[in-house]
Amino acid sequence: MTRVAGTPADSSAAATVCTACPLLCDDIAPGAVDLARACAPGAAAFAAASAAAGAPAGAPAAWIDGVPSARGAALDRAALALGAARRVLITGLAGATLEGIATACDLAETLGAAVDPSGSDMTAAAGPTIARVGSITAEWEELRDRADLVIFWFCNPAATHPRFLERFVAPALPAGTVRRTITVGPGAVGPRDPANGPGTDPTETARCLLLNLKGHAVASTDNTVADLHAAIDAAECVAIVTGATGDPLGLDAWSVAGLVQHLAHRKPAFQVPLGAGIAGGGANVAGAAAVCTWRYGAAGAIARADRGGSLSLPGEADAMHLIARGEVDCVITIGPLATPVEEALAASSGLTASSGLTLIRVNDEAEPRMGGTSRIQLRAASLLVAPAGTMLRGDGRWVPLALSTEGTCPAAQVSDSLPAIVAELHARVRASGGQS
Amino acid sequence: MTAPGFILVGGTIHDPVNGRDGVVGDLYIAAGNVVAQPADAAGWRRVDAHGLVIMPGGVDLHSHVAGPKVNLGRRIAPQLARRRPAAVPTIHATGALYAALGYTTVFDAAIATSAAAIAHRELADLPILDKGMYLLAADDRAVLEALARDDAALVARLVGDAIAAGRGWAVKVANPGGPAFWKRGRRGDHHDLDTPLPDLASLTPRTLLARLAAAVESLGLPHPLHVHTANLGLPGNWRSLHETMRTFVAAGRRAHLAHVQFHSYSGGDLDEGSFGSGVAPLVDYFNAHDNLTLDVGQVLFGDTVAMTGDAAAAEHLAAATGTPWAAHDLHLEGGCGILPIAYKETSKIHAWQWAIGLEWFLTVSDPWRVALSTDHPNGAHFTAYPHLMALLGDAAFRRAALDRVHPAVRKRSPLAGIDREYSLQELCIITRAAPARIAGLPHKGHLGVGADADITLYRTDRDLARMFALPAAVYKAGVLVAEDGEVRATPSGQVLAASASD
């Protein structure tokens, strides 16, 4: 939790920013005890971080092959591994601040590394949705203040973004307008079942609804499409909330974005793509995408980081595929990882003996990750107890984590901050004449 | 005593601010500035510039290079992102390309106040150039409410605070009152300047413009209100631009009119069949009122990405072309709209847009009130500036281009009857001296003593497009940053941030 200036309603009190998920809730009551507004996962994350920070002996600064090590020795070992690597992947990133991401990208450019924050769009075989059907979105407060119809489209924000409903859907609309909510699909995004009809399959439901809105009669196995059509017609402003999709082709995301495109030409309508939330590997998903885009032209799957020009290869150079295909022999993970990437690393552990995969983790965990792929682990200060820097909320809103962030990189000034550790690693790589 | 610097020896100097029009002479550079000839130049490095044309570094006062909107533009068209140069280049490539072209200063012309912080983070990665941003302060709900109450002091305070907090250079308005219409309907852009805002009945786009311009002047900002007026891209919209100009003249306010090409169409409302040029009455009015300045937003043929803080305009274009688009609405502010677009010579509409932009350039009487721009990337990529300069400076080249466009435009556009050619000095004015003056940059756009040593050296060439595309050398603050199109150094450049008058 991070202390920030108080709200206008209570200017004497400081609130905190929770970095447990991309909601970046900035209204948490301060203090380690009074976390009344925090969700359960947020409070648990804060408690764990506080406990680690307050451990009497303190956690080790680093581990090499699971054995506690001095940070300098671990950095030397990591720099050596990077210098010897054939191809490096830098992934994670979404748990880091913008400053940390920038520092990791600097390192990636020196190494000519692949970079992927591991968003699901970059894993989809068909590539990013925005390139195929565009993207009509809005900040979450726009939903709160404008949308009189909210459709939860095959997602369960209560599970992925615990306080989203409380903060952005439950509040009343201005002027007494009644907000209607409709849930489509099962309670949470699950594996795709092609045998399912409208209401149970995202792509098919979107297709039927779109045709229906265009005036074509569509046979439907239930009333979902007709109900949605009627509700949309009656609404002044429509928000469609989506989550992460397990569809490896990307058609689910494509279909709902296309539906919103059509609606947005008719009336105020937008999508609120929440993503994976707590399972997404960090609170700064939007920040990682933003930095990668302005540096490399795409949000991820960067085959080789290069200021002179980089190539994004969705479905090819994303973290999951590079790891699964054994195309990298050194992986640096910055902060926590999205679940699918962590699973890909776990699955690749059998490869490490033969491929010599070296894994370098930089995160705030107080225990070493066990398993065959965990070689070097550098512990950074937790943002939950040592806030610094800035992040972008899931909808792109700028959120400073600490009071003094303007024009500086405060996180980099703290020796055990993640940006400082990555910068130190970068310095050692350059000193050793690492790749360029 | 000045520490030794270097001397550009024997170049042909174009420095309109200081009255040098192709004068052969020397320039003395030290500590990042143009300096007076020292009493003793021993120890100064001499750089032979004989036969080279010397101009101040280019100043682009209306471009889109950073911020969330630009990032959406980078993502929406991967096929254009893979070109070299990319339609919307990465931030590093943007700096390198501008510098290699001889430009040393750029402004992003539309950043939402809430996006200023992330845009500055991105601009910090923009190499070489000095850079700044115009903030869409009038999209802010509190500012709108203060404007509606005609509370001038509060408007000035809120706008001043926004400029200070967002480290902005100027105030931009994109479709005055547009977000209020946009968020309550579709085709929300189709209003005239006197339609009250949906929920602020005491405020119309016209009163908004007049009151906001007054606030900007009261703050003493270096650049006047930067105006993208209503009805961008629509047939018949010349009337909106005309009324906009009349509003500022009646109020006695200065204003800068952005990308006027996109606002100069004749024809009936929403009637693309009657689309044509509405430039003539506009340019007559503009020529007669020197409180107004403009940039053109020239369209050039090819693929690009349209991006605007005027979401309604983007929605209209997306609907008209059937193109997938991106938009993002901001809380208590406006938003943006982005979509790919291909300007084709064979399209009547696109050919009109091309001809209308050139008509503006070629019929404006005072080049000091005009800035060359393509509204990058909306009208064309900034790397197409040399082509545009050739169209302006070479009538034969322009006639050949006119022969390739849609026959209806060849027949009806006044362009065929215009023989004017911009001289090198005039091209220097509209790419350097005028935009620097209009933007409020006294140390840029000229080569007098005390000026920033932002300098471009060109090889003389009858082919103006070739001449301006590949400068022999480019200096930024006295540092050689590009040579024959190759980047030699990547200093970080300065952020240009205004502060309200103290």
Chai-1 contact restraints between the chains, C-beta under 6 A:
chainA,res_idxA,chainB,res_idxB,connection_type,confidence,min_distance_angstrom,max_distance_angstrom,comment,restraint_id
A,I130,B,R75,contact,1.0,0.0,6.0,A-B,restraint_1
A,I130,B,I76,contact,1.0,0.0,6.0,A-B,restraint_2
A,A131,B,P78,contact,1.0,0.0,6.0,A-B,restraint_3
A,V133,B,P324,contact,1.0,0.0,6.0,A-B,restraint_4
A,G134,B,P324,contact,1.0,0.0,6.0,A-B,restraint_5
A,G134,B,W325,contact,1.0,0.0,6.0,A-B,restraint_6
A,G134,B,A326,contact,1.0,0.0,6.0,A-B,restraint_7
A,S135,B,A326,contact,1.0,0.0,6.0,A-B,restraint_8
A,I136,B,A327,contact,1.0,0.0,6.0,A-B,restraint_9
A,T137,B,H328,contact,1.0,0.0,6.0,A-B,restraint_10
A,A138,B,D329,contact,1.0,0.0,6.0,A-B,restraint_11
A,E139,B,L330,contact,1.0,0.0,6.0,A-B,restraint_12
A,E139,B,H331,contact,1.0,0.0,6.0,A-B,restraint_13
A,E141,B,H331,contact,1.0,0.0,6.0,A-B,restraint_14
A,E142,B,D329,contact,1.0,0.0,6.0,A-B,restraint_15
A,E142,B,H331,contact,1.0,0.0,6.0,A-B,restraint_16
A,Q261,B,P324,contact,1.0,0.0,6.0,A-B,restraint_17
A,H265,B,A319,contact,1.0,0.0,6.0,A-B,restraint_18
A,A290,B,N71,contact,1.0,0.0,6.0,A-B,restraint_19
A,T293,B,N71,contact,1.0,0.0,6.0,A-B,restraint_20
A,T293,B,R74,contact,1.0,0.0,6.0,A-B,restraint_21
A,W294,B,N71,contact,1.0,0.0,6.0,A-B,restraint_22
A,W294,B,I91,contact,1.0,0.0,6.0,A-B,restraint_23
A,W294,B,E122,contact,1.0,0.0,6.0,A-B,restraint_24
A,R295,B,T90,contact,1.0,0.0,6.0,A-B,restraint_25
A,G297,B,R74,contact,1.0,0.0,6.0,A-B,restraint_26
A,G297,B,A81,contact,1.0,0.0,6.0,A-B,restraint_27
A,G297,B,T90,contact,1.0,0.0,6.0,A-B,restraint_28
A,R307,B,H92,contact,1.0,0.0,6.0,A-B,restraint_29
A,G396,B,P68,contact,1.0,0.0,6.0,A-B,restraint_30
A,W398,B,A117,contact,1.0,0.0,6.0,A-B,restraint_31
A,W398,B,I118,contact,1.0,0.0,6.0,A-B,restraint_32
